[in-house]
Amino acid sequence: MLPSAMATSERDVIVEDRTVRIREAGDPNGSPVYFHGTPGSRLDLAFGDEIAAAERFRLLSFDRPGRGGSSPCLFGLLSVGRDALNIAGQLGVERFATLGLSGGGPFALATAAADSGR
């Protein structure tokens, strides 16, 4: 494992009254947020953990409502964007980039629309 690599971890966080499963990997000093495609989950980029560490990216991914380990609920683009902002806040991430693969692209854009300053 590379010296800057963090141990991969998964845990549940509470967003409003729901459980959201998150996954962290890569460089702990980096700060991108990743949105999985459709269908998909927080595990979509698991193959790239060491690459993320080498390139100094922190992969922070989470399951959308009703996927993987996250509680089901009605959702839309903006509500998932707000979830991302809430999760980043809980993890102490002030500024971040978004990366959306395939069906994750609209969610990445919605996050930027919800708070472009971060």
Secondary structure, 3 states (H helix, E strand, C coil): CCCCCEEEEEEEEEECCEEEEEEEEECCCCCCEEECCCCCCCCCCHHHHHHHHHCCCEEEEECCCCCCCCCCCCCCHHHHHHHHHHHHHHCCCCCCCEEECHHHHHHHHHHHHHCCCC
